[in-house]
Amino acid sequence: MEKKISFILRYIRHAITARNTGGFGVHSPFIFNFIQYVLKEKHPYYIFKEIEKTRRRNLNDHRRINVTDFGSCESKTREISEIATVAVKPPEQAQLLFRIICYFKCKKILELGTSLGITTMYMAAASSHESCITLEGCSETANVARENFRKLGMTDILLIECNISEQLENIFKEYGSQDFIFIDANHRYNALIQYFDLCINNCFDKSVIVIDDIYWSTGMQKGWKEIKNHPRVTATIDIFHMGIVFLNPVLSKKNYKVRW
């Protein structure tokens, strides 16, 4: 309960201090256009309904699977419906990732943390990608994700089962730099910084990195603060639920907080 109250207070603080201008008052044309045409965009795409059917099917799936958390090294049995309720990005957030990938025409997509694959399908559907790779440590969770991909006909997603902390460097060696990376795996400070350092060294100047749950814990907040100050990061947008990182050297160093 104490953790939940603390999280709510962080959200209230964010809402009070964040911009709610639709981009007006933002001097950077790049950031203004991003807020206007990505963050504020609400147009539904045809694939949204199909992916949400998969979500509803998972929400009603009471099969139990053994879920392994590589961060805590703990395993426990959970219903798929519970995972779909608490561990999968809600529609508007998953759809935002779709819009970002569409807007920047990203071709090489990498996700750290597949879960049930709902968010993965949004990212894979966003463009005619060269590759969409997603990494998942839990074998039984990965099997459910593969089942979801197969039922929706998304057979071109490459799901790699691995301990992300141990294998991420090898993934980059094999598959190269990425245009878009979504970090949604181990929500601990050390893991976040390890992931980010590897990711930023395997990105192009115009790549985008999105980090999930930047206010989830004090460790995540500490990691997000360090990421904002990284010398290669030129601009960030904090929408509370996620942090969006830009590396484009033409941008002036600035951190934006937007009410979304």
C-alpha positions in Angstrom: 0.0 0.0 0.0 2.8 2.4 0.9 4.5 1.8 -2.5 1.2 2.4 -4.3 0.6 5.7 -2.4 4.2 6.8 -3.2 3.6 6.0 -6.9 0.4 8.0 -6.9 2.1 11.0 -5.3 4.8 10.8 -8.0 2.1 10.9 -10.7 0.5 13.9 -9.1 3.8 15.7 -8.9 4.5 14.9 -12.6 1.0 16.1 -13.7 1.5 19.4 -11.8 4.9 20.1 -13.3 4.5 18.8 -16.8 3.5 20.8 -19.9 0.0 20.5 -21.2 0.4 22.7 -24.3 0.1 20.3 -27.2 3.6 21.4 -28.1 3.0 25.2 -28.0 5.7 27.0 -26.1 8.3 24.4 -27.1 11.0 26.1 -29.1 12.4 23.0 -30.8 10.6 22.3 -34.1 11.6 18.7 -33.8 10.0 18.3 -30.4 7.0 20.4 -31.3 6.2 18.2 -34.3 6.8 15.1 -32.2 4.3 16.3 -29.6 1.8 17.4 -32.2 1.9 14.5 -34.6 2.9 11.6 -32.3 2.0 12.2 -28.7 -1.3 14.0 -29.4 -2.3 11.8 -32.3 -5.3 9.5 -31.6 -6.1 8.1 -35.0 -6.9 4.4 -34.8 -5.3 2.0 -37.3 -6.9 -1.1 -38.6 -4.5 -3.4 -36.9 -5.4 -2.0 -33.4 -8.6 -3.9 -33.3 -7.0 -7.2 -34.2 -4.3 -6.9 -31.6 -6.8 -5.9 -28.9 -8.7 -9.1 -29.7 -5.6 -11.0 -28.7 -5.4 -9.0 -25.5 -9.0 -9.8 -24.7 -8.4 -13.5 -25.3 -5.5 -13.4 -22.9 -7.5 -11.5 -20.3 -10.0 -14.5 -20.4 -7.3 -17.2 -20.4 -7.1 -18.9 -17.0 -4.3 -21.3 -17.9 -1.6 -21.2 -15.3 2.1 -20.9 -16.3 5.3 -20.9 -14.4 6.8 -17.4 -14.6 10.5 -16.9 -13.9 11.8 -13.4 -12.9 15.5 -13.2 -13.8 15.9 -10.0 -11.8 14.9 -11.6 -8.5 15.6 -15.2 -9.5 12.1 -16.1 -8.3 9.5 -18.3 -10.0 5.8 -18.5 -9.3 2.7 -19.8 -11.0 0.4 -17.2 -12.5 -2.7 -17.1 -14.7 -2.3 -15.7 -18.1 -5.3 -13.5 -17.4 -3.4 -12.0 -14.4 -0.3 -11.3 -16.5 -2.4 -9.7 -19.2 -4.0 -7.4 -16.6 -0.9 -6.2 -14.7 2.2 -6.8 -16.8 1.2 -5.8 -20.3 1.2 -2.2 -21.6 -2.3 -0.7 -21.8 -3.6 0.0 -25.4 -2.8 3.7 -25.5 0.8 3.2 -24.4 1.4 0.2 -26.8 -0.2 2.3 -29.6 2.2 5.2 -28.8 5.1 2.9 -29.6 3.4 2.0 -32.9 3.1 5.7 -33.7 6.7 6.5 -32.9 7.9 3.7 -35.1 5.6 4.8 -37.9 6.6 8.5 -37.6 10.4 7.8 -37.8 10.0 4.9 -40.3 12.1 2.7 -38.0 13.2 -0.5 -39.8 15.2 -2.4 -37.1 13.2 -2.8 -33.9 14.4 -4.4 -30.6 12.3 -5.1 -27.5 13.8 -6.1 -24.2 11.0 -8.0 -22.3 8.4 -9.7 -24.5 5.8 -10.7 -21.8 2.7 -12.0 -23.7 3.8 -10.2 -26.9 0.9 -7.7 -27.2 3.2 -4.7 -27.3 5.6 -6.6 -29.6 2.8 -7.0 -32.1 2.1 -3.3 -32.1 5.7 -2.5 -32.8 6.0 -5.2 -35.5 2.9 -3.9 -37.2 4.1 -0.3 -37.3 6.3 -0.6 -40.4 7.7 -2.8 -43.1 10.6 -3.6 -40.8 13.8 -5.3 -41.7 13.7 -7.0 -38.4 11.6 -7.0 -35.2 13.5 -8.8 -32.4 12.1 -9.4 -28.9 14.0 -10.9 -26.0 12.3 -12.8 -23.2 13.8 -14.7 -20.3 10.8 -16.8 -19.2 10.3 -19.8 -21.4 6.6 -20.4 -20.6 5.7 -16.7 -21.1 7.6 -16.8 -24.4 5.5 -19.8 -25.5 2.3 -17.8 -24.9 3.7 -14.9 -26.9 4.6 -17.2 -29.8 1.0 -18.5 -29.7 -0.3 -14.9 -29.9 2.0 -14.1 -32.9 1.0 -17.2 -34.7 -2.8 -16.6 -34.2 -2.4 -13.1 -35.6 -0.2 -14.3 -38.5 2.9 -12.3 -37.3 5.4 -15.0 -38.0 8.2 -12.6 -38.9 8.8 -11.6 -35.3 12.0 -13.1 -34.0 11.6 -14.0 -30.3 14.8 -15.0 -28.6 14.6 -16.7 -25.2 17.6 -15.6 -23.1 18.9 -14.1 -19.9 18.9 -10.5 -21.3 21.6 -9.3 -18.9 23.9 -12.1 -20.0 23.1 -12.1 -23.8 22.3 -8.6 -24.8 25.9 -7.8 -25.9 25.9 -10.9 -28.1 22.5 -10.0 -29.6 24.0 -6.7 -30.8 27.1 -8.4 -32.2 24.9 -10.7 -34.2 22.1 -8.3 -35.3 23.9 -4.9 -35.3 22.6 -1.5 -34.4 18.9 -0.7 -34.1 16.6 2.1 -35.1 14.2 1.7 -32.2 14.6 0.0 -28.8 12.0 -0.5 -26.1 13.5 -1.3 -22.7 10.8 -3.1 -20.6 12.7 -5.9 -18.8 14.4 -5.9 -15.4 13.1 -2.8 -13.5 16.2 -2.4 -11.3 18.7 0.4 -11.4 21.8 -1.8 -12.2 20.0 -3.7 -15.0 18.5 -0.5 -16.5 21.9 1.2 -16.7 23.5 -2.0 -18.1 20.9 -2.3 -20.8 21.0 1.4 -21.7 24.8 1.5 -22.0 24.7 -1.5 -24.3 21.8 -0.1 -26.3 23.2 3.4 -26.8 26.5 2.0 -28.1 24.5 0.1 -30.7 22.3 2.9 -32.0 22.4 5.3 -34.9 22.2 9.1 -34.3 18.6 9.0 -35.4 17.6 6.0 -33.3 15.0 6.3 -30.6 15.1 4.5 -27.2 12.0 4.2 -25.1 12.3 3.2 -21.4 9.2 1.9 -19.6 8.1 2.6 -16.0 10.7 5.4 -15.3 8.9 6.2 -12.0 8.3 2.6 -11.0 10.8 2.7 -8.2 13.5 4.9 -6.7 16.1 2.8 -8.7 14.3 3.5 -12.0 14.1 7.2 -11.2 17.8 7.3 -10.4 18.5 5.4 -13.7 16.3 7.8 -15.7 18.1 10.8 -14.2 21.5 9.4 -15.3 20.2 8.6 -18.7 19.0 12.2 -19.2 22.5 13.4 -18.4 24.3 10.9 -20.6 26.6 12.8 -23.0 25.2 11.2 -26.1 21.6 11.9 -25.2 20.4 15.2 -26.8 16.8 15.4 -25.8 14.3 13.4 -23.7 10.6 13.5 -23.2 9.1 12.3 -19.9 5.5 11.3 -20.1 5.5 9.6 -16.7 4.6 6.1 -18.0 7.7 6.1 -20.3 10.8 8.1 -21.1 11.6 8.8 -24.7 15.3 9.3 -25.6 16.7 11.0 -28.7 20.3 10.9 -29.8 20.0 13.2 -32.8 23.1 15.6 -32.6 21.2 18.4 -34.3 19.0 18.8 -31.2 19.9 21.1 -28.3 20.4 19.3 -24.9 17.0 19.6 -23.1 14.7 17.4 -21.1 11.0 17.9 -21.6 8.2 16.8 -19.3 4.8 16.4 -21.0 1.4 15.7 -19.6 0.1 12.8 -21.8 
